[in-house]
Structures are given as structure tokens and as C-alpha cells.
Amino acid sequence: RKNPRETRTVLMLRAILLSGAASLAGLMMALVGCATYDPAQPIPPDVQTFRVPVGQPWLDSHIAVRNGDSIHCEAKGSWGDAFEMYGPSGNPNVKKTHLGVEAPAFGLLMKVSSSTNEAYFIGAQTNVLTTQSGTLMFRSNTSLPKGLRGEVTVRIMAGPDTDGDRLSDYEENYLWKTDPKNVDSNGNDFTD
């Protein structure tokens, strides 16, 4: 008995070839539509870095993510004003609300471009489970651009998260040795 997915792939390829539209793009579209994902064998995520100067509006990193991806961020550097410098975790004594998230002033914030009303406080390190698809955008949690100086650099690793525990399938398989299909791999009532 034939696999229905294989049959569909063969029919799509045959239709492309017969229509005379056997371009590489057409062939790729047919193959992508039929690809399957196995969380037990994830592709290593692309690790990228992005510089975020203080006092700028939302900066687009051009790093694309999908709804349900786990994003791991680590940030280093310092920024501040004429009086004091802070790391990416910001000034813990002063809180500012930006797009619904209350975070320390000078803290590193992130949002997904397609989401105009949801931001995440990143600080020095965090894992976020995306609820939107789009590109990642970053900024400092500041509002007055005068007299500001410095920047932070963010190291970003994004990938699929099948069980929704904020660890990418790749991290679960190769770093933590947990089950990417089970939010509580060891059954201790805590997420992985």
C-alpha cells in the first residue's frame, strides 16, 4: 500500500512537469508542501547576533520566526545616560511600561514585527515562545533619546518547539537530553 503523502508528492511533481512549468521554484514549492518535520531529529538552529544601540525605535533584525518557535536570547554590553550605565537587564529601581510589558528602564525589549501590542522583556538572557510569525525586533526600554550612549549585542537562537515548553526541539535533544514532544519529560510536575 502506498503512502498517501508520497502519492500526493508524485502527482504534484507530475503535474508540474506536464504543465511545462518545471522550474526549480515550482519543484521546490511542491517539495516544501510535502515535507514532514521530526522533532526527534531537528535541524540545528541558525545562531545570529544583532546590535541594539540605546534610544532607537524598534530595530528589525530580519530574523524570521514562526508562531510557536522557541527563541533563546543572550545579551551583553552596556548602555545608559550621562549619569549611569546599565547592562541589558536595565535599572531594577525604575520600571517603565512599553506595549503592555512592565520592565526595568534601560532593559532590553523584543517583539515580533507582526505583533504591534505584545513585547517581551529579554534582559541578559531568556527563552520566549512566540505567539506570532514575523521578524524579531529589539529596542531599549527608554523614551528620552537625548544624552544616551552605548549598545548591547544580542545572540539569538530560534527554532521549533513542539511541546511548547520554551526550549527548542534542538536544545531538548542535544543540550538537555529531554523529550521534545513532552513538556515534562521526567514527570516531576515541572516543565523541562
N, C-alpha and C positions, 0 to 999 in steps of 0.2 A: 504494500500500500504506500502511495506517495505522500510525502509531507505537503500539506496544503500551502505552506509558505513557499516551498520550493516550486510548486506548480505555479503559483502566482508570479514568482520571480521569472520563471521561464516564459510565461505568457507575456509579461511586461517587456522582457528583452526581445521576444519575437515581434511584438507589435512595433517596438521602436525600429528594429531592423527593417521590417516590411514597409514602414511608412517612409523610409528614406531619411529619417532623422537620426541616423546612427552617429550622432556627435558624442564626443566624450562627456559633455554636460548632460545629455539625455541619458546616457548609460549610467552616469553617477547618480542621477536622480532616481533611477529605477533601483539601483543597489542600496542607496541610503534608505529608501522607503521600506525595504525588506530586511534591514539589519536588525539583529537582536542584541541585547545587552546582557551580559552575565556579571552580576555583582561579585561573584567569586573570582573573576579574572579581570579586574578593572584596568583600564589603560592609565599609566602614570599621568597625574595632572601636570599641566604646564605651570611652572612656578615663575611668577613675574614680579618685578619691583616697579614701584611708582613713587615719584617725588611729589610731595604736597607742601608748597610754600604757605606760610601763615597768611591769613587775611584775604585769601582769594575766594571768589564764589565757587560753587560746585565745579570741580575739575573732573572731566571724563577721562577715565583710564583706558578706555577702549577694550577692557577685558570683559568679554561676554559671558554671562551666566544664564542658566535656565531655572525656572521655578523648581524648587526642591533641591537645588545644589547646596552643598556644604562649602562655605568659604572660610578658610583659615587665614587670619591676618596677624602678622607680627610687625610692629612699627618701632623705629629707632630714630633718634635725633632730638632736637630741641627747638622750641620757638617761644616767643613771649613778646613783652613790650619793653619800654625803656627802664622799667623797674625790676622785672624778674623774668627768668627763663623757666620753662616747664618742658617736661617730656610729653609723649603722646597721650599720657593719661590725664594731663591738664592740671589745673589748680583745684584740689579737692575741697577748698574752703569756699569756692564761688561756683554756684550752679547756674546754668543757662538752659532754657528750653528751646529746642530747634526742631521743627517738624514733629512735634509730639514727644520727643525724647529729652528727658532732663539729664544733662551730662555736665561734667566739670568744664568751666571756662578753659579754653585752650586745649580741650580734649579732641582727639581725632574722631571724626564722624564719617559714616559711609551710607550711601543709599544706592538703590538700583535705579537706573535712569528712567525706566517706565513708571516708577512709583514716585509720585510727587508729594506724598504726605506720610511717608514712613522712612525714618532714619534710624541708624544703629550707632551706638557708642562703641567704638573699637578700642580706644585706649592703646596700651602697649601690646596686647595680644587678646584675641578672642576667636571663637568659631560662631558663625551665623548660618542659619538655614534660610535660604531665600524664599520669599513668597511671590516673587515676580520674576519675569525674564527681562533681560536688558543688559546694559553695561554698568560696571561699577563706577561710582562717582565718590570723590572724597573732598573733605574740607576741614578746616579747624573750626572749633566751636567759638567763634569770635564774631563781633558785629561792628567794631570800630576799626577801620583799616589803617588809621594813622599811627605811626610810631611802632609798628610791629616789625619783628625780624625773626629769621630762622625758617627751618623746614624740617619735616620728618620724611623718612623713606619707609614705605610700606611694602613688605614681602607678602604676596598673595598667592594662595593655592586654592583653586576651586575645582570641584568635581562632584559627580553624582553621589547622593546619599539615599540609598534605597530604603533604609529603615527610619530615616528622619531623626536620628539622634545627634546631629550636628558634627558627626565625624564622616568624612568622605569614605566611600567604599574602599578606596586605595589605602587610606590611613588604617581602616579597620583590618584589612587583610595583611598589610605589610609592616605596620608600625605597632599597633595594639594587639594584633592576633585575636580579634573578636569577630563575631559573625555579622557581616554587613546586611543580613536580612532579619536580624533580631535586635531590637532596641536594648534589650537586657540580656546579653549573651551568657552571663554566668548565673542568672536567676536570683540575684541578690536584691531585687526591687529598686535598683538604681540604674539609670541609663548608662550605656557604655561611655 
